[in-house]
Amino acid sequence: MASASSFSATKFTQPLPLNGATSRSHDKHQSFFDPLRTTPSSSSFLGSTRKLRLSSASKLKLLANPNRRSAVVAVSDVVKEKKAKSTTNLLITKEEGLVVYEDMILGRAFEDMCAQMYYRGKMFGFVHLYNGQEAVSTGFIKLLKREDSVVSTYRDHVHALSKGVPARAVMSELFGKTTGCCRGQGGSMHMFSKEHNLIGGFAFIGEGIPVATGAAFSSKYRREVLKEVDCDHVTLAFFGDGTCNNGQFFECLNMAALWKLPIVFVVENNLWAIGMSHMRATSDPEIWKKGPAFGMPGVHVDGMDVLKVREVAKEAIGRARRGEGPTLVECETYRFRGHSLADPDELRDPAEKAHYAARDPITALKKYMIENSLASEAELKAIEKKIDEVVEDAVEFADESPHPSRSQLLENVFADPKGFGIGPDGRYRCEDPKFTEGTAHV
């Protein structure tokens, strides 16, 4: 035991040195974060992570060290670097900004309407809203191609909208109508669209990560084995901080890194897993560090700033598309409502909620665009008016749409429902008085 204890733990966890980087701490015994340096933040978080940044030379690029199999990247400040290199000093063009703003407004207005419809009895079951987290969905998904895939969670309405699923189809699904994207059979937590490569919302946490990993494997297989040279499709896997203590997360990080799959793992760290604080639930709250543990870049970004999210997303998606493998991105964000519409939201500190409400990502983007003459107040108000009309139209369409027929109940449950749930006469077998004859009585 004496010889074992003589080894310093830092020898086994020491990440790769970056050129020109300085130590995070002046304490020579605290060398775990040698590639990083602490910098002050103008708007420090109350939540999970310290403000750590990479040296500007590194970003997400692989390090040229033949003795190491991959880069270990921590926190990226790619926005600052991008701004330094840019001749215009702007982080986004006017056209891009208007698209991003419209998508974020759509997500916010749609979710606000969902709350109204839920309390009016138009929706049933659990409904989890996305208010406050729009910068993450928009920042990532609006950079994708149509062929790229998105795998979501139970908080999936806005991911579906960002991927291009029409508001009518999403609202109708929430109303349980045949015109919904799943014909009314999926509901709030199970949005799916083959046409838009939205592989689904998944109600159980961690459930979608293996599916996303499989989708990324499919892309790689098509390109490398089936020789579909134009298949550079990327998969985004969205999940929350609470999921990051589950086994599927670690297993899929390992598999994705091992096979260099074209996937980006996007952690929407809103600091709370229902009513459990992230700080109380995990031994190390800095989720991005789990990426380097598996040999992939791990990045932390301010998830309340869509421009920062976009810059990190460009790098991560670009790496995946070039065949350079997966990236783990931790977006520190915050939900402005309770866990679901059934949650009175009494556990979170009012000061914490006020802190994040003051950092509303939509308000911040609007301010940036007006101050930098990318859009006028009138242009942005026109977008808001347009979205209000889109959402109102979605509600009217959903309300007027028909409910599914009873015969649809067992479709997509059995490959052939005949002989299972439906008898030869087309009636449900459970309605046959003789249905239980010959079976064990419990």
C-alpha positions in Angstrom: 0.0 0.0 0.0 2.9 2.3 0.7 4.0 2.3 -2.9 0.5 2.9 -4.2 -0.1 5.9 -2.0 3.1 7.5 -3.2 1.6 8.2 -6.6 0.0 11.6 -6.9 -3.6 11.5 -8.2 -2.8 14.4 -10.5 -0.4 12.1 -12.5 -3.4 10.2 -13.7 -5.7 13.1 -14.4 -3.2 15.5 -15.9 -4.7 16.9 -19.1 -2.6 17.9 -22.1 -0.7 21.2 -21.8 -1.7 23.9 -24.2 0.8 26.3 -25.8 1.0 29.5 -23.9 -1.6 28.4 -21.3 -1.2 29.2 -17.6 -2.2 27.3 -14.6 -5.6 27.8 -13.0 -4.0 28.0 -9.6 -0.8 29.3 -8.2 -0.7 26.3 -5.8 1.7 23.8 -7.3 -0.3 20.9 -5.9 -3.4 22.0 -7.8 -2.3 21.0 -11.3 -5.4 19.3 -12.7 -6.4 22.4 -14.7 -3.0 23.4 -16.0 -4.4 24.2 -19.5 -6.8 26.7 -18.0 -6.7 30.1 -16.5 -9.3 31.9 -14.4 -10.7 35.1 -15.9 -13.2 37.4 -14.3 -16.8 37.2 -15.6 -19.0 40.2 -16.1 -22.1 38.2 -15.2 -21.1 35.4 -12.9 -23.5 32.6 -12.4 -25.1 31.4 -9.2 -25.0 27.9 -10.5 -22.9 25.0 -11.4 -19.5 26.1 -12.9 -16.7 28.5 -12.4 -15.8 30.8 -15.3 -12.9 29.0 -16.9 -11.5 29.6 -20.4 -9.1 28.1 -22.8 -6.1 30.0 -24.2 -7.3 31.7 -27.3 -5.0 29.6 -29.5 -6.6 26.3 -28.8 -10.4 26.5 -29.3 -11.7 23.0 -30.1 -8.8 21.9 -32.4 -6.9 18.7 -31.8 -3.5 19.1 -30.4 -0.5 18.0 -32.4 1.0 15.6 -29.9 1.8 12.2 -31.3 2.0 10.7 -27.8 -1.6 11.5 -27.1 -4.6 10.0 -28.9 -6.8 13.0 -28.8 -7.2 16.5 -27.6 -8.5 17.2 -24.1 -10.2 20.6 -24.3 -11.9 22.3 -21.4 -13.8 25.6 -21.6 -13.8 27.5 -24.9 -14.0 31.2 -25.3 -14.4 31.0 -29.0 -16.7 34.0 -29.1 -14.0 36.3 -27.8 -11.5 34.9 -30.3 -13.9 35.2 -33.2 -14.5 38.8 -32.3 -10.8 39.6 -32.2 -10.3 38.1 -35.7 -13.4 39.7 -37.3 -13.1 42.8 -39.3 -16.6 43.9 -38.6 -16.5 43.1 -34.9 -20.0 41.5 -35.2 -20.8 38.0 -34.1 -23.7 37.6 -36.5 -25.0 39.0 -39.8 -28.3 40.8 -40.0 -29.9 37.9 -41.9 -28.7 35.3 -39.4 -29.8 37.5 -36.5 -33.3 37.8 -37.8 -33.6 34.1 -38.3 -32.2 33.4 -34.8 -34.5 36.0 -33.2 -37.6 34.7 -35.0 -36.8 31.1 -33.9 -36.3 32.2 -30.2 -39.5 34.3 -30.3 -41.4 31.3 -31.7 -40.2 29.0 -29.0 -41.1 31.5 -26.2 -44.5 32.4 -27.6 -45.4 28.8 -28.3 -44.6 27.7 -24.8 -46.5 30.6 -23.2 -49.5 29.6 -25.3 -49.0 26.0 -24.2 -49.4 27.1 -20.6 -52.7 28.8 -21.4 -54.0 25.8 -23.2 -53.0 23.4 -20.5 -54.8 25.3 -17.8 -57.8 25.5 -20.1 -57.9 21.8 -20.3 -56.8 21.4 -23.9 -53.7 19.4 -23.0 -53.4 16.4 -20.7 -50.6 14.7 -18.8 -47.3 16.3 -18.0 -46.2 19.3 -20.1 -42.7 20.6 -19.6 -41.9 24.1 -21.0 -38.7 25.4 -22.4 -38.9 29.1 -21.4 -35.5 30.6 -20.7 -33.5 27.9 -22.6 -34.2 29.1 -26.1 -30.6 30.1 -26.8 -29.5 26.4 -26.6 -32.1 25.1 -29.1 -31.8 27.9 -31.5 -28.0 28.2 -31.2 -27.5 24.6 -32.1 -30.3 23.4 -34.3 -30.5 26.4 -36.7 -27.0 25.5 -37.8 -28.0 22.0 -38.9 -28.8 20.7 -42.3 -32.2 19.1 -42.9 -30.6 15.6 -43.1 -29.0 16.1 -39.6 -30.8 14.4 -36.7 -32.0 15.7 -33.4 -32.8 13.6 -30.3 -34.6 15.4 -27.5 -36.0 14.8 -24.1 -39.5 15.3 -22.5 -38.9 19.1 -22.9 -39.0 18.8 -26.7 -41.6 21.2 -28.2 -39.0 23.9 -29.0 -36.4 21.5 -30.3 -39.1 20.3 -32.8 -39.9 23.9 -33.8 -36.3 24.8 -34.3 -35.8 21.7 -36.5 -38.6 22.9 -38.7 -41.6 20.9 -37.6 -44.6 23.3 -38.2 -46.2 24.9 -35.2 -49.6 23.5 -36.3 -48.2 20.0 -36.2 -46.6 20.4 -32.7 -49.7 22.1 -31.2 -52.0 19.5 -32.7 -49.9 16.8 -31.1 -50.2 18.5 -27.8 -53.9 18.6 -28.2 -53.9 14.9 -29.1 -55.3 15.4 -32.6 -54.8 13.4 -35.8 -53.1 16.4 -37.5 -50.2 16.2 -34.9 -46.7 15.2 -35.9 -47.4 11.8 -34.3 -51.1 11.7 -35.2 -52.0 12.5 -31.6 -50.4 9.4 -30.2 -47.2 10.9 -28.9 -48.3 14.0 -26.9 -46.0 16.5 -25.2 -43.1 14.2 -24.4 -42.9 12.2 -27.6 -42.5 14.6 -30.6 -41.3 12.8 -33.7 -40.9 13.8 -37.4 -39.3 11.5 -39.9 -39.5 14.3 -42.5 -37.5 16.6 -40.3 -35.2 14.0 -38.8 -36.5 14.7 -35.3 -35.9 11.2 -33.9 -38.0 11.9 -30.9 -38.6 13.3 -27.5 -38.0 10.7 -24.8 -39.8 10.7 -21.5 -37.3 8.8 -19.5 -34.0 10.6 -18.8 -31.0 9.2 -20.7 -33.3 7.1 -22.9 -32.6 9.2 -26.0 -28.7 9.2 -25.7 -28.2 5.6 -27.0 -30.7 6.3 -29.8 -28.7 9.4 -30.8 -25.5 7.4 -30.7 -27.1 4.8 -33.0 -28.1 7.6 -35.4 -24.6 8.9 -35.5 -23.3 5.4 -36.0 -25.7 5.0 -39.0 -24.2 8.2 -40.6 -20.7 6.9 -40.2 -21.6 3.4 -41.5 -23.3 4.9 -44.6 -20.3 7.0 -45.4 -17.5 4.5 -44.6 -19.0 1.1 -45.4 -21.8 1.9 -47.9 -19.5 4.5 -49.5 -22.1 7.2 -49.5 -19.5 9.9 -49.8 -21.9 12.8 -49.4 -23.3 11.4 -46.1 -21.8 13.8 -43.6 -24.9 13.9 -41.4 -24.5 15.0 -37.7 -26.6 14.1 -34.7 -27.4 16.3 -31.8 -28.3 14.6 -28.5 -30.0 17.0 -26.0 -30.3 16.1 -22.3 -30.2 17.7 -18.9 -27.8 17.9 -16.0 -29.8 15.2 -14.1 -29.1 12.7 -16.9 -25.4 13.0 -16.6 -25.3 10.8 -13.5 -26.9 7.9 -15.5 -25.1 5.0 -17.0 -26.3 5.5 -20.6 -24.5 8.8 -20.7 -21.1 7.3 -19.8 -21.6 4.3 -22.0 -22.4 6.4 -25.0 -19.6 8.9 -24.4 -17.2 5.9 -24.5 -18.8 4.4 -27.6 -18.9 7.7 -29.5 -15.3 8.5 -28.7 -14.1 4.9 -29.5 -15.7 5.0 -33.0 -15.3 8.8 -33.6 -19.0 9.2 -34.2 -20.4 12.4 -35.7 -22.4 13.4 -32.7 -22.6 16.4 -30.3 -23.7 15.7 -26.8 -25.5 18.9 -25.6 -26.1 19.2 -21.9 -28.8 21.7 -21.1 -27.7 22.3 -17.5 -30.6 24.3 -16.0 -29.2 23.5 -12.6 -32.2 21.6 -11.4 -33.3 18.0 -11.9 -36.9 18.5 -11.1 -36.5 19.6 -7.5 -32.9 18.4 -6.9 -30.2 21.0 -7.2 -27.4 20.0 -9.5 -24.9 21.0 -6.8 -26.2 18.4 -4.4 -26.6 15.6 -6.9 -23.2 15.1 -8.5 -19.7 14.7 -7.1 -18.3 17.2 -9.7 -20.7 19.7 -11.0 -18.6 20.6 -14.0 -20.1 18.3 -16.5 -17.9 19.3 -19.4 -14.9 17.6 -17.7 -16.5 14.2 -18.4 -15.7 14.7 -22.1 -11.9 14.7 -21.7 -12.2 11.7 -19.5 -13.3 9.8 -22.6 -10.9 11.4 -25.0 -13.3 14.0 -26.5 -13.4 17.8 -26.2 -15.5 19.1 -23.3 -16.8 22.6 -23.5 -18.6 24.9 -21.1 -20.6 27.8 -22.6 -23.0 30.4 -21.3 -26.3 28.9 -22.4 -28.1 32.2 -21.8 -26.2 33.9 -24.7 -27.3 32.6 -28.1 -24.3 34.1 -29.8 -21.8 32.3 -27.6 -23.8 29.1 -28.0 -23.7 29.5 -31.8 -19.9 29.9 -31.9 -19.3 26.8 -29.8 -22.0 24.9 -31.8 -20.3 25.8 -35.1 -17.0 24.3 -33.9 -18.6 21.1 -32.4 -20.8 20.5 -35.4 -18.0 21.2 -37.8 -15.7 18.7 -36.0 -18.4 16.0 -36.3 -19.1 16.8 -39.9 -15.4 16.6 -40.8 -15.1 13.1 -39.2 -13.1 14.3 -36.2 -15.5 12.8 -33.6 -17.8 13.8 -30.8 -17.9 16.8 -28.5 -19.5 17.3 -25.1 -21.0 20.8 -24.7 -22.3 21.9 -21.3 -24.7 24.8 -21.8 -25.4 26.5 -18.4 -28.9 27.8 -18.8 -32.1 28.2 -16.7 -35.8 27.4 -17.0 -38.1 30.3 -16.2 -41.0 28.0 -15.1 -41.3 25.0 -12.9 -40.2 21.5 -14.0 -43.6 21.0 -15.5 -46.9 22.9 -15.5 -47.8 20.7 -12.5 -44.8 22.0 -10.5 -45.6 25.0 -8.2 -41.8 25.8 -8.3 -41.4 26.5 -4.6 -38.0 24.9 -4.1 -35.8 27.4 -6.1 -34.5 30.5 -4.4 -36.4 33.6 -5.6 -33.0 35.4 -5.8 -31.7 32.7 -8.1 -34.7 33.0 -10.4 -34.5 36.7 -10.5 -30.8 36.6 -11.4 -31.5 34.4 -14.4 -34.6 36.3 -15.4 -32.5 39.4 -15.7 -30.3 37.5 -18.2 -33.2 36.6 -20.5 -31.5 35.3 -23.8 -34.2 36.9 -26.0 -33.8 40.3 -24.4 -30.1 40.1 -24.7 -30.2 39.3 -28.4 -32.7 42.0 -29.1 -30.4 44.6 -27.3 -27.4 43.4 -29.2 -29.1 43.6 -32.6 -30.5 47.1 -32.0 -27.2 48.5 -30.5 -25.2 47.1 -33.5 -27.7 48.4 -36.1 -28.5 44.8 -37.2 -32.2 45.4 -36.9 -34.6 48.2 -35.9 -37.2 48.0 -33.1 -39.9 48.0 -35.8 -38.3 45.0 -37.6 -38.2 43.0 -34.4 -41.8 44.0 -33.5 -42.9 42.8 -36.9 -41.3 39.4 -36.2 -43.1 39.3 -32.8 -46.4 40.1 -34.4 -45.9 37.5 -37.1 -45.1 34.8 -34.5 -48.2 35.7 -32.5 -50.3 35.1 -35.6 -48.5 31.8 -36.2 -49.1 30.6 -32.7 -52.8 31.7 -32.7 -53.2 29.9 -36.0 -51.7 26.8 -34.6 -54.1 26.8 -31.7 -57.2 27.3 -33.9 -56.0 24.6 -36.3 -55.4 22.1 -33.4 -58.7 22.9 -31.8 -60.6 22.3 -35.0 -58.7 19.1 -35.9 -60.4 15.7 -35.3 -59.5 13.3 -32.5 -58.0 10.0 -33.6 -60.4 7.2 -34.3 -60.5 4.4 -31.8 -59.1 2.0 -34.4 -55.8 3.9 -34.3 -55.2 3.0 -30.6 -53.1 -0.1 -31.3 -51.4 1.1 -34.5 -47.6 1.3 -34.1 -47.8 -0.9 -31.1 -47.8 -4.3 -32.8 -46.5 -5.0 -36.2 -49.8 -6.6 -37.0 -52.5 -5.8 -34.4 -54.8 -8.5 -35.8 -54.8 -11.4 -33.4 -53.3 -9.3 -30.6 -55.4 -6.3 -29.6 -57.9 -6.5 -32.5 -60.0 -9.5 -33.4 -60.8 -10.9 -36.9 -64.0 -8.8 -36.9 -62.1 -5.6 -36.3 -63.3 -5.2 -32.8 -61.1 -4.8 -29.7 -60.5 -8.3 -28.3 -60.8 -7.0 -24.7 -64.5 -6.2 -25.5 -65.2 -9.9 -26.3 -66.9 -11.5 -23.3 -64.9 -14.6 -24.0 -61.6 -12.7 -24.1 -60.3 -14.1 -20.8 -61.5 -17.7 -21.3 -58.6 -20.1 -21.0 -56.3 -17.7 -19.3 -55.1 -17.7 -15.7 -57.2 -15.7 -13.3 -55.2 -13.4 -11.0 
